[in-house]
Structure formats: structure tokens, C-alpha cells
Amino acid sequence: YRRHLGNGGFGDERRVWLRLRTLDTGSSRYERFAKVEHRKLSRVALSRNVGRSGDPVDGATVTLTGPKGEKIEMNRLGDRLRWTDGKITLVRLGKDDGFQLRDGRSTGLSDDERQKLDREFLLNPWLWRGKDRAKALAESTLEGGVQALGRPAFRFRIPGPSEYEVYYFEDGEPAGYSYRDPLLRKLVDLRAVGEQAWIITDRSELSPGWKLAVGYDPLPDAKLFERPAQ
């Protein structure tokens, strides 16, 4: 900067280095930067394109395939959700109702398993389409930005634990989501552009090379959610 002189002119250019602890994006939780109501107004403005593409659907199938052959599949049908990694299958039949399958045997859900299903159901934007995506952001606040495989996206915080976040690109398409996985005991962050996806755990462990596939037609078979006879 150039120091202003008393005679109305400016002095020689000076450079001063300032140490900044954090970079504020204008959406900080600290009220001296942006109050909650301001971050809600920002969310309204920046999420205006969310939900404009496609109509709401009754269900979806979301598949993640890893670079080493790993496979995670999620099926939603109404309020029901099925999650499986090939070793264990978790089924949500509704709020506080569901079961798990392991080695062909069915048992009730643990608290951690129930929480995992509830968080996926709430936060995974690919399980929904159209206006249902916008509804999920109704009480959210803008938290800042995130890079999804090199593309900038907005971070929206969903009411709940601080790790409840959903990411959307400016055009309204999903970019990812994050939550603390009660089974892994880690913060799990999924980011995707098209079919290319990354999984980041605890903000430090990057697992690239995943493939994302999303289907809305046909709907998942209702038999996937049936509790097997013992």
C-alpha cells in the first residue's frame, strides 16, 4: 500500500506481511464475520439451482466401486434404505426400525448402525432428485466452499452434528456430502464429478479412483428390504 500524506498525495509503496490464522470465506460461524441468519440468506441465494433438474423420485440405487474392486451399494425406496458392502447389509425400514444381515443371519440394528443409515438417508444427495434435494437444504446454512476433484462447490451445513454437510455445484448438481461414520469412527467425505469419485476420511486420508453410478429407473425391488425368515 501507499501511505497517505498530509498534503493529499501518497508516499512510496510499502509491503507489510500479516499472519492470518484462517481464511474467512464470508460464511464463518463466528458471528463477527457472518451471523446465522446471514448464512441462511447466502444459502437461499447460492442454492437456487438445487432441485431444478429432474422430478422427485420414489427411490434410487447408488453404487460406489473402488479401485481394488470394493463395492458399496445403497438402495432407497420411500423411507426405506438398504446399505451393503458385500460383507454386511444394513436395512432401514423407517425411523428406529430395521435390521442387519451378516452371513445369512438377521439381527436387530445396533445404535451405531441405525445412526449410519439415518445419516446416509438424510445427507446423500444422490438418493434423491428434484425438489426433494432442495427440501433437504431448507434449514441449512452456507458454510463456505470445497473442491470436488478440482471443481469448486458450495458447502451447506444440515442441522445436527457439525459434520453434517452436503455439497452442490453452482448449477445445482450434487458434489458430495460428509458425516462422521459411527461404525468407522471417522469423518467420511465423498466428493464426485460425474462418475469420478474420491473418498476422504478424517480430512487427511485420500482414496481416489472410485466410480459413482446412480440410477432412478427402475426403482429398487421391494424384496431387497424384506426381513428374511429365521
Backbone bond lengths (Angstrom), bond angles and torsions (degrees), N, CA, C in turn:
res aa  C-N    CA-C-N  psi(-1)  N-CA   C-N-CA  omega(-1)  CA-C   N-CA-C  phi
1 Y - - - 1.449 - - 1.520 108.58 -
2 R 1.328 114.87 164.83 1.468 120.25 176.50 1.521 108.14 -114.08
3 R 1.316 115.59 124.30 1.463 121.05 -177.80 1.525 110.42 -67.04
4 H 1.336 114.63 134.56 1.465 119.71 179.11 1.527 109.70 -74.34
5 L 1.324 115.90 130.88 1.461 121.80 -179.90 1.524 110.38 -95.60
6 G 1.304 114.37 154.98 1.460 119.56 -177.06 1.516 114.21 -62.13
7 N 1.330 117.52 -26.76 1.464 120.30 -178.01 1.528 112.57 -83.81
8 G 1.347 116.59 7.49 1.456 120.20 178.52 1.508 114.17 97.22
9 G 1.326 118.19 -9.91 1.458 120.99 178.56 1.517 111.80 -92.68
10 F 1.352 116.06 -167.85 1.453 121.73 -179.81 1.520 109.52 -130.86
11 G 1.317 115.61 145.32 1.450 120.93 -178.90 1.518 111.98 -83.06
12 D 1.350 114.97 -166.14 1.460 120.59 179.91 1.528 110.86 -68.15
13 E 1.319 115.27 155.50 1.466 120.68 179.01 1.518 110.30 -65.34
14 R 1.336 116.01 136.53 1.463 121.92 177.85 1.526 108.59 -127.34
15 R 1.324 115.67 144.08 1.458 120.83 176.70 1.523 109.05 -118.96
16 V 1.321 116.21 127.92 1.457 122.19 -179.20 1.530 107.99 -125.56
17 W 1.319 116.89 131.30 1.460 121.51 -179.85 1.525 109.64 -94.75
18 L 1.331 116.10 128.71 1.455 121.90 178.37 1.521 108.61 -117.09
19 R 1.312 116.67 134.40 1.466 120.91 178.93 1.527 108.64 -89.39
20 L 1.323 117.44 118.58 1.453 122.56 179.23 1.526 109.12 -103.55
21 R 1.319 115.95 132.11 1.463 119.71 -179.56 1.533 111.25 -74.99
22 T 1.326 117.15 -40.65 1.461 121.04 179.37 1.514 108.84 -142.70
23 L 1.310 115.23 159.23 1.456 120.58 176.02 1.516 108.17 -98.94
24 D 1.316 117.18 118.50 1.453 121.40 -179.39 1.519 110.11 -87.32
25 T 1.327 116.20 134.02 1.465 120.96 -178.88 1.518 112.24 -97.89
26 G 1.335 116.82 0.99 1.456 119.19 -175.48 1.510 112.10 92.53
27 S 1.335 116.93 0.48 1.465 119.90 -179.42 1.528 110.76 -129.28
28 S 1.305 116.84 26.25 1.459 121.46 -178.17 1.518 111.05 -62.91
29 R 1.329 116.33 149.39 1.460 120.05 176.86 1.522 111.69 -71.74
30 Y 1.327 117.49 -19.77 1.449 119.81 179.30 1.517 109.13 -69.66
31 E 1.325 116.91 123.65 1.451 120.37 -172.00 1.518 113.12 -62.95
32 R 1.319 117.27 -22.00 1.461 117.05 179.02 1.523 110.64 -68.50
33 F 1.326 117.48 -15.68 1.464 121.43 175.96 1.529 111.17 -100.43
34 A 1.316 117.13 -51.32 1.466 120.36 -177.44 1.524 109.48 -157.16
35 K 1.319 116.84 119.88 1.451 121.29 178.75 1.530 109.88 -75.03
36 V 1.339 115.11 163.93 1.456 120.43 -177.48 1.521 111.39 -56.27
37 E 1.344 116.35 -44.00 1.463 118.17 -178.36 1.524 112.33 -63.38
38 H 1.346 115.86 -31.09 1.460 119.26 177.68 1.527 110.82 -71.60
39 R 1.333 116.37 -37.29 1.464 119.62 179.00 1.530 111.61 -71.29
40 K 1.340 116.40 -27.53 1.464 119.32 173.85 1.521 110.84 -70.73
41 L 1.330 116.53 -40.24 1.465 119.98 176.31 1.527 110.55 -62.68
42 S 1.325 116.01 -38.52 1.465 119.92 177.79 1.520 110.81 -64.47
43 R 1.336 116.11 -39.64 1.469 119.67 177.81 1.528 111.02 -62.21
44 V 1.336 116.87 -42.22 1.467 120.03 179.45 1.525 110.51 -59.01
45 A 1.330 115.62 -43.66 1.466 119.95 -177.41 1.525 112.21 -70.56
46 L 1.330 116.80 -42.77 1.462 120.08 -171.94 1.525 113.93 -88.30
47 S 1.326 117.10 -10.14 1.473 119.69 177.26 1.527 111.23 -105.70
48 R 1.320 117.27 15.96 1.467 120.61 -174.67 1.530 112.88 -61.03
49 N 1.325 117.96 -24.50 1.468 120.40 -179.45 1.524 113.22 -90.62
50 V 1.336 117.02 -9.89 1.465 120.09 -179.17 1.529 109.43 -67.95
51 G 1.316 117.03 129.58 1.456 121.66 177.50 1.508 115.15 90.66
52 R 1.324 117.30 -0.57 1.466 119.52 -177.93 1.523 113.36 -81.55
53 S 1.320 116.17 -21.35 1.468 119.38 -178.38 1.524 110.41 -100.46
54 G 1.319 116.01 123.66 1.453 120.95 177.16 1.512 113.33 83.75
55 D 1.320 115.30 159.34 1.458 122.33 177.77 1.524 109.68 -96.58
56 P 1.335 117.51 156.94 1.466 119.90 175.02 1.526 110.86 -58.08
57 V 1.307 115.76 149.56 1.465 121.14 -178.90 1.519 109.60 -128.21
58 D 1.337 115.96 156.64 1.462 120.97 -178.80 1.520 113.09 -82.55
59 G 1.327 116.48 -11.10 1.455 118.54 -178.55 1.509 111.88 -169.35
60 A 1.331 115.04 174.81 1.464 120.44 -178.40 1.521 109.57 -161.90
61 T 1.333 115.00 158.17 1.460 122.21 172.37 1.517 107.98 -124.64
62 V 1.323 116.21 121.10 1.466 122.33 -179.48 1.523 107.72 -118.42
63 T 1.338 116.21 124.23 1.462 120.97 -177.49 1.519 110.30 -123.43
64 L 1.319 116.01 130.08 1.460 123.01 174.63 1.524 108.35 -113.64
65 T 1.326 116.45 124.77 1.460 121.52 178.81 1.519 108.74 -116.57
66 G 1.331 116.69 124.66 1.453 121.53 -175.74 1.514 113.58 -86.68
67 P 1.329 117.23 167.22 1.470 121.83 -178.45 1.522 113.38 -66.98
68 K 1.321 117.46 -19.08 1.460 120.96 179.62 1.529 111.94 -107.20
69 G 1.332 115.32 19.15 1.454 119.24 178.38 1.517 114.24 91.17
70 E 1.327 117.77 2.42 1.457 120.12 177.03 1.530 109.74 -61.96
71 K 1.314 115.94 149.27 1.466 119.10 178.97 1.521 110.21 -144.40
72 I 1.311 115.38 127.16 1.459 122.80 175.49 1.523 106.98 -122.38
73 E 1.314 116.15 127.57 1.466 119.66 179.72 1.519 109.89 -125.16
74 M 1.328 115.50 135.41 1.456 122.47 177.10 1.516 109.02 -123.89
75 N 1.331 115.95 130.69 1.461 121.87 178.34 1.523 108.67 -122.70
76 R 1.321 115.77 126.93 1.468 119.87 174.72 1.520 109.04 -115.22
77 L 1.325 115.44 137.54 1.458 122.13 173.99 1.522 106.88 -141.35
78 G 1.332 116.21 102.43 1.456 120.23 -174.36 1.516 110.48 64.09
79 D 1.339 116.73 -123.85 1.467 121.82 179.21 1.523 112.43 -90.61
80 R 1.317 116.87 2.64 1.463 120.58 -178.71 1.529 110.51 -95.71
81 L 1.322 114.72 146.10 1.466 120.19 179.41 1.525 109.39 -140.99
82 R 1.309 115.27 135.26 1.468 121.58 177.16 1.518 108.22 -121.63
83 W 1.337 116.42 128.18 1.468 122.96 179.37 1.519 108.04 -124.78
84 T 1.331 117.50 131.15 1.464 119.78 177.65 1.519 110.75 -146.61
85 D 1.328 115.52 144.67 1.465 121.25 173.82 1.525 110.72 -115.42
86 G 1.335 115.98 13.44 1.456 120.79 -179.71 1.514 113.56 91.31
87 K 1.322 116.62 -19.05 1.464 120.95 178.87 1.521 110.89 -104.10
88 I 1.309 115.37 -40.78 1.455 121.82 179.62 1.523 108.25 -134.96
89 T 1.312 115.66 144.39 1.463 121.66 177.68 1.521 108.72 -121.51
90 L 1.317 116.43 127.83 1.458 122.89 178.04 1.519 108.52 -113.20
91 V 1.323 116.39 133.33 1.465 120.65 -177.27 1.521 109.90 -126.81
92 R 1.304 114.98 125.58 1.471 122.40 175.60 1.525 107.38 -102.34
93 L 1.333 116.30 119.23 1.458 120.94 179.36 1.520 111.78 -96.51
94 G 1.299 116.25 -11.48 1.455 123.17 -177.60 1.509 107.85 161.21
95 K 1.312 116.53 -177.81 1.455 119.87 179.44 1.523 110.09 -61.05
96 D 1.340 116.78 123.63 1.465 123.70 177.67 1.529 113.25 64.13
97 D 1.322 117.75 25.13 1.459 120.23 178.57 1.526 108.95 -141.25
98 G 1.329 115.93 134.15 1.456 119.28 179.28 1.515 111.30 166.97
99 F 1.324 116.09 -172.98 1.463 120.66 -179.68 1.521 108.88 -157.49
100 Q 1.330 115.32 168.54 1.462 121.44 175.55 1.514 109.70 -123.92
101 L 1.321 114.94 151.65 1.464 121.67 176.83 1.517 109.07 -121.15
102 R 1.327 115.25 128.70 1.460 120.48 176.07 1.525 107.67 -145.73
103 D 1.330 115.51 126.17 1.467 120.89 -179.12 1.528 111.65 54.89
104 G 1.329 115.79 36.99 1.456 120.25 176.49 1.512 114.94 79.46
105 R 1.332 117.86 -0.44 1.462 121.24 -178.75 1.519 110.19 -107.90
106 S 1.318 115.40 142.37 1.461 121.90 -177.77 1.524 110.49 -106.80
107 T 1.325 116.12 132.55 1.464 121.96 174.76 1.525 108.20 -138.03
108 G 1.315 115.82 170.76 1.456 120.08 178.16 1.519 111.14 -71.30
109 L 1.315 115.35 164.04 1.461 120.93 178.78 1.519 110.94 -80.49
110 S 1.320 116.32 141.56 1.461 120.42 170.22 1.522 108.06 -77.46
111 D 1.324 117.22 167.80 1.464 120.43 178.17 1.526 110.78 -59.87
112 D 1.332 116.90 -40.96 1.466 120.30 -179.38 1.529 111.18 -65.48
113 E 1.318 116.57 -40.64 1.469 119.90 179.37 1.523 111.05 -66.55
114 R 1.318 115.93 -39.19 1.464 119.71 178.56 1.526 110.56 -64.71
115 Q 1.327 116.25 -42.04 1.465 119.93 179.28 1.527 111.19 -64.32
116 K 1.312 117.17 -39.60 1.468 119.94 179.29 1.525 110.73 -60.44
117 L 1.330 116.53 -46.44 1.460 120.39 179.43 1.523 111.51 -63.17
118 D 1.327 116.42 -42.88 1.468 119.93 179.62 1.525 111.11 -61.99
119 R 1.324 117.13 -38.14 1.466 120.60 -178.96 1.523 111.40 -71.16
120 E 1.319 117.29 -40.75 1.462 119.85 175.56 1.533 110.41 -62.17
121 F 1.313 116.04 -44.27 1.462 121.88 -178.79 1.527 110.94 -60.93
122 L 1.309 116.60 -39.30 1.464 121.53 -177.50 1.518 113.05 -77.73
123 L 1.338 117.06 -39.79 1.458 120.75 -165.77 1.522 115.86 -104.40
124 N 1.304 119.40 -27.25 1.465 120.83 -175.43 1.529 110.09 -69.02
125 P 1.333 118.70 107.27 1.470 119.93 -174.18 1.520 113.67 -70.93
126 W 1.343 117.69 -20.99 1.466 120.32 -178.84 1.525 112.65 -77.25
127 L 1.327 117.18 -12.33 1.460 120.26 175.68 1.523 111.60 -76.13
128 W 1.325 116.27 -9.68 1.460 121.98 -174.88 1.522 109.50 -128.05
129 R 1.317 115.28 170.74 1.459 119.18 177.14 1.530 109.47 -155.07
130 G 1.331 115.69 158.15 1.454 120.87 176.69 1.519 112.86 64.41
131 K 1.324 116.13 -141.22 1.464 121.71 -174.13 1.524 113.16 -62.08
132 D 1.336 117.24 -22.66 1.469 119.36 179.19 1.525 111.27 -63.08
133 R 1.325 117.18 -31.34 1.469 119.67 176.48 1.523 110.52 -66.92
134 A 1.317 116.36 -42.58 1.462 120.03 179.30 1.526 111.01 -65.47
135 K 1.336 117.48 -37.84 1.464 120.92 179.21 1.524 111.06 -60.94
136 A 1.322 116.33 -36.64 1.466 120.25 -178.99 1.522 112.06 -65.17
137 L 1.334 116.80 -20.96 1.466 121.12 -179.65 1.519 112.62 -96.18
138 A 1.334 117.72 2.92 1.465 121.71 -170.23 1.525 113.93 -55.24
139 E 1.322 118.11 -36.26 1.468 121.40 -178.48 1.523 111.96 -108.90
140 S 1.306 117.36 12.33 1.466 120.69 -175.25 1.519 112.11 -82.02
141 T 1.330 115.16 168.33 1.463 122.28 175.91 1.525 108.89 -128.52
142 L 1.314 115.61 151.12 1.462 119.85 175.18 1.521 108.81 -72.75
143 E 1.332 116.28 127.75 1.461 120.32 -179.53 1.519 112.91 -107.00
144 G 1.316 117.75 -9.51 1.458 119.78 -178.51 1.515 110.28 135.30
145 G 1.327 115.79 -144.63 1.455 120.31 -177.53 1.512 111.94 -130.09
146 V 1.332 115.40 167.72 1.455 121.86 179.41 1.525 107.49 -150.49
147 Q 1.325 116.37 151.84 1.458 121.29 175.82 1.528 108.48 -97.95
148 A 1.321 116.08 121.41 1.460 121.05 176.45 1.521 108.34 -108.67
149 L 1.327 116.02 98.23 1.467 122.27 -178.47 1.523 111.67 52.23
150 G 1.325 115.37 42.13 1.455 120.75 176.48 1.512 115.25 93.11
151 R 1.327 117.57 -8.72 1.464 120.26 178.80 1.516 110.08 -104.18
152 P 1.336 118.67 135.01 1.461 120.69 179.07 1.522 111.55 -74.27
153 A 1.320 115.29 141.27 1.463 121.20 178.19 1.525 109.04 -141.91
154 F 1.329 116.03 162.93 1.460 121.68 178.90 1.522 109.86 -91.92
155 R 1.335 115.81 143.39 1.460 122.53 176.17 1.525 108.45 -103.38
156 F 1.335 115.97 124.54 1.457 120.91 177.51 1.521 108.80 -117.40
157 R 1.331 115.70 127.31 1.460 119.67 -179.87 1.521 109.90 -91.01
158 I 1.327 115.58 126.94 1.456 122.49 177.16 1.527 108.05 -90.83
159 P 1.341 119.35 138.59 1.465 120.44 178.96 1.526 111.83 -52.31
160 G 1.307 116.06 134.78 1.455 122.46 -176.20 1.516 108.29 140.29
161 P 1.330 118.15 -158.76 1.464 120.10 175.50 1.525 111.15 -54.57
162 S 1.320 116.42 151.79 1.462 120.61 -173.31 1.521 113.08 -60.21
163 E 1.339 117.71 -19.81 1.467 119.89 -178.47 1.529 112.92 -83.45
164 Y 1.330 118.65 -2.05 1.464 120.90 178.99 1.525 108.91 -74.77
165 E 1.317 117.84 99.39 1.459 120.78 -179.53 1.526 110.73 -138.42
166 V 1.337 115.05 146.68 1.461 122.78 175.28 1.520 107.50 -126.23
167 Y 1.329 116.10 140.32 1.469 120.94 -177.70 1.531 110.13 -112.48
168 Y 1.331 115.19 137.65 1.463 120.75 175.63 1.520 110.22 -135.57
169 F 1.336 114.70 143.60 1.456 119.92 173.14 1.527 109.24 -76.70
170 E 1.314 115.70 167.03 1.459 120.77 -178.26 1.529 111.92 -60.33
171 D 1.338 117.26 -29.49 1.466 119.82 -179.58 1.522 113.04 -80.29
172 G 1.349 117.10 0.87 1.453 121.26 176.95 1.510 115.29 92.76
173 E 1.332 117.37 -0.49 1.463 120.23 179.19 1.531 110.56 -84.37
174 P 1.344 118.31 147.23 1.463 120.91 -178.59 1.524 112.40 -63.74
175 A 1.333 115.25 142.83 1.462 121.41 176.47 1.523 111.29 -118.09
176 G 1.344 117.34 -15.13 1.455 119.59 179.06 1.510 112.96 150.48
177 Y 1.336 115.14 -170.16 1.468 121.28 179.53 1.520 108.32 -165.18
178 S 1.330 116.25 165.47 1.465 119.79 178.89 1.521 110.40 -148.86
179 Y 1.317 115.03 149.85 1.465 121.93 174.51 1.522 108.13 -163.17
180 R 1.309 115.65 161.64 1.461 119.88 176.87 1.522 108.08 -82.91
181 D 1.333 115.27 117.15 1.457 121.12 -177.82 1.526 108.86 -78.32
182 P 1.340 117.92 115.21 1.465 119.97 -177.18 1.526 113.35 -68.89
183 L 1.341 118.10 -17.75 1.461 120.34 177.78 1.518 111.49 -84.43
184 L 1.319 116.65 -42.33 1.464 120.89 179.21 1.519 112.42 -82.22
185 R 1.338 116.01 -17.96 1.470 121.54 -174.76 1.534 110.29 60.48
186 K 1.322 116.07 36.10 1.459 121.41 -179.85 1.522 110.04 -139.41
187 L 1.332 115.07 156.32 1.454 120.70 171.88 1.521 107.58 -79.32
188 V 1.318 117.27 120.11 1.463 122.43 -178.38 1.524 109.00 -108.62
189 D 1.318 115.22 128.74 1.463 122.49 -173.84 1.527 107.92 -128.25
190 L 1.327 116.82 114.34 1.465 121.63 178.15 1.522 109.04 -105.69
191 R 1.336 116.60 127.03 1.462 121.52 177.43 1.522 108.28 -128.24
192 A 1.323 116.58 139.90 1.465 119.52 -176.06 1.514 111.76 -148.77
193 V 1.329 114.28 147.46 1.464 123.20 170.54 1.520 106.04 -129.39
194 G 1.329 116.58 112.84 1.457 119.07 -174.51 1.518 109.94 62.81
195 E 1.327 116.80 -126.85 1.465 120.09 179.90 1.524 112.96 -94.49
196 Q 1.334 117.47 -4.96 1.463 121.19 179.43 1.528 109.89 -85.82
197 A 1.328 117.37 131.42 1.464 120.57 -176.07 1.522 111.80 -139.72
198 W 1.322 114.33 149.78 1.464 123.20 172.18 1.513 108.03 -121.34
199 I 1.332 115.78 147.88 1.459 121.55 170.20 1.524 107.21 -119.54
200 I 1.319 116.09 126.87 1.462 122.09 -179.11 1.521 107.76 -120.21
201 T 1.326 117.07 128.70 1.458 120.60 178.73 1.520 110.06 -114.08
202 D 1.335 114.04 136.59 1.467 121.93 179.45 1.526 112.87 52.03
203 R 1.311 116.36 33.37 1.467 123.98 174.73 1.533 113.58 59.96
204 S 1.326 117.55 13.35 1.468 118.66 -175.34 1.526 113.85 -139.63
205 E 1.324 118.52 -27.45 1.460 121.48 -176.06 1.529 109.50 -99.21
206 L 1.329 116.39 107.30 1.461 121.71 -177.34 1.523 111.16 -94.86
207 S 1.329 115.70 130.22 1.462 121.91 174.57 1.529 107.86 -122.28
208 P 1.342 117.78 92.82 1.468 120.67 -179.66 1.522 111.27 -84.74
209 G 1.327 115.74 -180.00 1.455 120.21 173.25 1.508 116.10 83.96
210 W 1.342 118.27 12.33 1.456 120.66 177.40 1.526 109.74 -84.20
211 K 1.323 115.68 154.43 1.458 122.46 176.76 1.527 109.07 -116.83
212 L 1.324 115.44 135.10 1.463 121.77 179.86 1.526 109.61 -111.50
213 A 1.320 116.15 129.30 1.466 121.42 175.85 1.524 108.28 -128.00
214 V 1.319 116.48 132.58 1.463 121.84 -177.51 1.522 109.22 -128.18
215 G 1.339 116.14 131.13 1.461 120.50 178.67 1.519 111.40 -134.72
216 Y 1.341 116.11 139.92 1.464 121.61 179.14 1.531 112.32 -117.70
217 D 1.306 116.86 -10.71 1.451 121.66 -178.13 1.529 108.25 -144.08
218 P 1.343 117.53 119.24 1.465 127.09 5.24 1.530 112.29 -79.15
219 L 1.327 115.74 165.57 1.456 120.94 175.64 1.528 109.63 -70.32
220 P 1.330 117.42 155.01 1.464 119.88 176.46 1.530 111.35 -58.02
221 D 1.306 115.89 145.88 1.464 121.73 178.68 1.527 109.20 -68.34
222 A 1.323 117.11 132.17 1.464 121.78 -179.35 1.528 111.91 -60.45
223 K 1.339 117.31 -23.64 1.464 120.20 -179.54 1.529 112.06 -65.61
224 L 1.334 116.85 -22.26 1.462 119.91 179.18 1.526 112.03 -62.59
225 F 1.325 116.29 -22.25 1.464 120.56 -173.82 1.528 112.32 -104.08
226 E 1.323 116.80 5.85 1.456 119.99 -178.86 1.526 110.67 -81.15
227 R 1.323 114.34 137.61 1.463 119.49 176.45 1.528 108.62 -77.40
228 P 1.327 118.68 124.34 1.472 119.95 -177.59 1.523 111.96 -69.02
229 A 1.311 115.25 149.03 1.460 120.29 176.92 1.520 109.29 -70.59
230 Q 1.311 116.26 138.99 1.462 120.95 -178.95 1.532 110.08 -90.27
